Structures are given as structure tokens and as C-alpha cells.
Amino acid sequence: MRKLLLLVAVLFVSAIPASAQDYPSAEIFGGYAYVNADVVLDRDSLNGFGLSFAGNLGPRFGLVAEFGGYYGDLEGLDLSAYTYLFGPRVNARGEKATGFAHILLGGATTKVEGLSETDFALAAGGGVDVNAGKSIAVRFQADYIPVFAEGETLHNFRFMTGIVFKIGNK
């Protein structure tokens, strides 16, 4: 925990000298999500959506709130999963694209035919936003999402793509 806090502090301080650079004050993402999910004794493919809001504190550092809904079936039963994750994001901004990495913490709710369970989850990953203009980009993102359910770790992998809207300018 100390190492994570130290890393966040170093990243925050390193972003201060670069504050003269042009960067959006906020970014809103919406798009398609595919999840390769660890379900019971098998793996399942879920399709759905991903949404996120990032507030940028500097050109290299921001805070993210991310939500997703993923749907499929488990041996004929309707399966849905929802994630709600929050945390820091580190950016590497360029003229044509922005690379990013994040570690997000939160929860995952899984529903199968009316039965629901909510567990602790995190997402470790990142991606790239390819600029399509000054205020719009196309995102490609990949994450490893372990869910900690009843003493067991479920290993999930998520891939998302969609549109990023850049708001404001600092």
C-alpha cells in the first residue's frame, strides 16, 4: 500500500512541471466492451458497454470513474455482470495519440436468473486514444479484472473500443 501511495505521489509531482502543456480538463468515453469471463468452472464471452469519465489534474495524471455492463448466457441462463471502478490514470500525451495506464478499484455485480452477488474487483490495464480531431479520439483499451468472490479469485479479461470526447482545455 505504501508503494502504491508513493507511486501516486511521484506521478502527481512529476505532472506539475508539464502543466503548461495543452490537455483536456475532462474526457468522456463510451463504447463496446468484450469480456472473457471466469464463470464458475468455465470461461464465457460477454458483450456489452463501457463508460468512463476522467478528470485530468495535469497532462500526465487524472482520476477515473468507469462503469460497464456485460451480457451473455450460462448454459441457457441469462447472465449479466456490471463493474463500477474508480482510481488514478497516468497519461503519456502525444500529438497524434495518448497512451494511458490505470489501476482501478471497486466492485462487480453478477446476476444469473434473478440471483445477484456483489464482490470486490479491480482493473489493471490501459490503452491508447488515437486523436481524430482536437476534441475527439478513438479508444482501444485492455484490462485484467480479477474479482474476489467468496475466497476465490475469478480472472477476467476485458477489451473495449469506442469514442472519447475531450472537454475543456488547460
FENNOR-V516977 format. One record per backbone hydrogen bond with DSSP energy under -1.0 kcal/mol. CO is the residue of the C=O (numbers start at 1). NH is the residue of the N-H. If there is no record, write none. Layout:
# FENNOR-V516977
co->CO nh->NH
co->CO nh->NH
This chain:
# FENNOR-V516977
co->1 nh->5
co->2 nh->6
co->3 nh->7
co->4 nh->8
co->5 nh->9
co->6 nh->10
co->7 nh->11
co->8 nh->12
co->9 nh->13
co->10 nh->14
co->11 nh->15
co->16 nh->19
co->18 nh->21
co->23 nh->170
co->25 nh->56
co->26 nh->167
co->27 nh->54
co->28 nh->165
co->29 nh->52
co->30 nh->163
co->31 nh->50
co->32 nh->161
co->33 nh->48
co->34 nh->159
co->35 nh->46
co->36 nh->157
co->37 nh->44
co->39 nh->42
co->42 nh->39
co->44 nh->37
co->46 nh->35
co->47 nh->71
co->48 nh->33
co->49 nh->69
co->50 nh->31
co->51 nh->67
co->52 nh->29
co->53 nh->65
co->54 nh->27
co->55 nh->63
co->60 nh->91
co->61 nh->57
co->61 nh->58
co->62 nh->89
co->63 nh->55
co->64 nh->87
co->65 nh->53
co->66 nh->85
co->67 nh->51
co->68 nh->83
co->69 nh->49
co->70 nh->81
co->71 nh->47
co->72 nh->79
co->74 nh->77
co->77 nh->74
co->78 nh->113
co->79 nh->72
co->80 nh->111
co->81 nh->70
co->82 nh->109
co->83 nh->68
co->84 nh->107
co->85 nh->66
co->86 nh->105
co->87 nh->64
co->88 nh->103
co->89 nh->62
co->90 nh->101
co->92 nh->99
co->96 nh->131
co->97 nh->94
co->98 nh->129
co->99 nh->92
co->100 nh->127
co->101 nh->90
co->102 nh->125
co->104 nh->123
co->105 nh->86
co->106 nh->121
co->107 nh->84
co->108 nh->119
co->109 nh->82
co->110 nh->117
co->111 nh->80
co->112 nh->115
co->115 nh->112
co->117 nh->110
co->119 nh->108
co->120 nh->148
co->121 nh->106
co->123 nh->104
co->124 nh->144
co->125 nh->102
co->126 nh->142
co->127 nh->100
co->128 nh->140
co->129 nh->98
co->130 nh->138
co->135 nh->166
co->136 nh->132
co->137 nh->164
co->138 nh->130
co->139 nh->162
co->140 nh->128
co->141 nh->160
co->142 nh->126
co->143 nh->158
co->144 nh->124
co->145 nh->156
co->146 nh->122
co->147 nh->154
co->149 nh->152
co->152 nh->149
co->154 nh->147
co->156 nh->145
co->157 nh->36
co->158 nh->143
co->159 nh->34
co->160 nh->141
co->161 nh->32
co->162 nh->139
co->163 nh->30
co->164 nh->137
co->165 nh->28
co->167 nh->25
co->167 nh->26
